[in-house]
Amino acid sequence: MNRYAFEEAAHLYSRALEVLESTGPTDEQKLEAMLVLGEARNRAGDWPAAVDAYQGAAAFAQQLQRPEDLARAALGLGAGLGGFEVRLFDERQIGMLEQALAALPETDSAMRAWVMARLSVALSFVGSEDRRAQLARDAVAMAKRCGDAAAHAYALSTYCDTIATPHYTEERHAASDLMVQLAVQAGDPELELLARRFRVVSLLEVGDIRGLDREIEAFASLAEKLKQPISLWYVPLFRGMRALLEGRFVDAERLAHRASELGEAAHSQNSQMLADFTQLPEIFRQAGRFDELEAQWQRFLAAFPQMASMMDWWALAMPALGRNDAKARAELERLCAAGALTGMMGGGMWIVMCAFFAEAAAAVRERRAAQVLYDALLPFGSRVIVCGIAGATYGSVHRLLGLLADVLGDVDAAERHFEAGLEAHAKMGALPYLAHTQREYADALIRRGREGDVSRAGELLDRAIETYRVLGMHAYREKAERLRGAPQGINTFRRDGVVWTITFAGRTIRLPDAKGLRDIATLLARPGREVHVSDLIAASEGVSSGSAAGSSRRMSAARLAAEGLHAGDASAGEALDAQARASYRERLEELHGDLDEAQRSGDGERASRVKKELDFIAGELATAYGLGGRSRPAADPRERARKAVTRRIRNSIQRMTTQHEALGRHFDRSIKTGSFCSYQPEMAMHWGL
């Protein structure tokens, strides 16, 4: 397969036009000229014109029944003959490659190996992963049998695409080394550049920063010699990633914009994905420019609706920024229930998505999600999370494992992971991620509260605060400073018979049982989540509003009286019968799911309708239990339920305040009451319940 250096593009272009405009060329000469014209335009960065040339060549090749030339046109349409960037979600390209594969003889040939390899990449995100892997493996085996070094090197690159998870890091690194050797053997600098791109990713994954820097410079030197627009933009992208890793956000942003400009000029889809929607968002996130991060995220969803349809990513990003915990918790619970938490995306994006979910699960203290993610990530603690083709890194996996272990209550395991994360980030010079690890580790130590933990936490926070200050990461510096002044020790809120034992800021008090304390315990178990008063009423009575067991169990009149509730007079038609109460409880469960879904999708109108129905059912249940035991108009029980729950929560907070002023003040600021109640502390607080 002929290859042409970029500097030959103009010569090729004029030669092709000369043939096409001359009189009397053969059909074979015309076809060759069309293919050369497409290649010349592609090398010059004129992708739209190249597509026209390749499509014309493909139609002519089919007319002449020349499968080899049809394959050349299909390969050119996909990414140019060099194959440096394959455009994704391109059904036109996939169709032409399928036609070429069907037309080529099934016997071994370098061309057939090349087409199989290219089709494997083109099917990314839209085709069967099993078929992609089989095509890549078959291409490698065929190219090797043919003894074609260039086809072998390219097939290896597509095989690496199908094993992009951290399970295969070492195998991919070895393959990239072999790719370099084969490309040099074939005398193909473009393939060598492709191989070095794979080496950049694998070196970053294992945290070999010295090797990474050498490889980036080797890539840059070769890219400058070739001067091909489709590969030049990777140079500022890689250098921007390194600046981001070190916390040089101004340099990183400048380089990301440069990569985007060069990529746009080359009509590169990858540049938009990596520079605009991978590197820039992480720059904004680390620099604390959260409004710009959200705007960039929305642009990504608009540009790639295929990705947006998978989930509400922004809802899961918010808790790590200190916003909208309830929506993220609902999304995590949904993904857990569907068994999809660690299966949203494959390939290199698998670990990125797990990291994304892990930060969200840690922010909202979602234990079930934390366990699933901890188990999935545990084998890869020594890895560094790489997003895309080294567009950004999110640091050591050990940091995430520390966060997840802390949520699971295993602070000893969290300590081991955080220590490993500190070592990895220090070795890499990854200053923002080192500071995050110090702050999060300190938080875990403060809650564990063993001898020496508070002192060690203070040292870690001092270092984190100083790094945040130097790098200008003011939003994170404020979080660390708030933690520095936070109450220290283990917080507990536990009931033992008729007495509650509450520990806060190193001080313990005991209070007699009360419904308001039970309400508060329910809210503490669901931090950041809105809980309807009907759920609090049911929980305080020991009856689940959504379980069949709860709906089939009726409380005695004596027990109801002890709880301050009185069964209504069913004979007078003022109370619900048992079957109606059970139906209402089932409907409550459905409505809670509907409310979560409406909030996730941002459908305010639907959420409002759901809340109105929840209020109505709360009133009906309040009538059934007869809050106060007196007959009231239909609308009154709903309001009485809201007032009763608010009153008993506020009374309990007042009782706490008389014994422990800091505790009472904390709950007074953090507990929101109304038809929906919630516990929303200003900073993450963790309670032993």
Secondary structure, DSSP 4 states (H G I P E B T S, - for coil): -----GGGHHHHHHHHHHHHHSSS--HHHHHHHHHHHHHHHHHTT-HHHHHHHHHHHHHHHHHHT-HHHHHHHHHHHHHTTTTS-PPSS-HHHHHHHHHHHHHS-SS--HHHHHHHHHHHHHTTTTS-HHHHHHHHHHHHHHHHHHT-HHHHHHHHHHHHHHT-SGGGHHHHHHHHHHHHHHHHHHT-HHHHHHHHHHHHHHHHHTT-HHHHHHHHHHHHHHHHHH--HHHHTHHHHHHHHHHHHHT-HHHHHHHHHHHHHHHHHTT-HHHIIIIIIIIHHHHHHHHT-HHHHHHHHHHHHHH-HHHHTT--HHHHHGGGGT--HHHHHHHHHHHHHHT-TT-S--TTHHHHHHHHHHHHHHHHT-HHHHHHHHHHHGGGTT-EEEETTTTEEEEEHHHHHHHHHHHTT-HHHHHHHHHHHHHHHHHHT-HHHHHHHHHHHHHHHHHH--TTHHHHHHHHHHHHHHHHHHHT-HHHHHHHHHHHTS--S-EEEEEETTEEEEEETTEEEEEE--HHHHHHHHHHTSTT--EEHHHHHHHHHT--TT-HHHHH----HHHHHHTT-----GGGT-S--HHHHHHHHHHHHHHHHHHHHHHHHT-HHHHHHHHHHHHHHHHHHHHHHTTTS----TTHHHHHHHHHHHHHHHHHHHHHHHH-HHHHHHHHHHEE-SSEEEE--SS---EE-
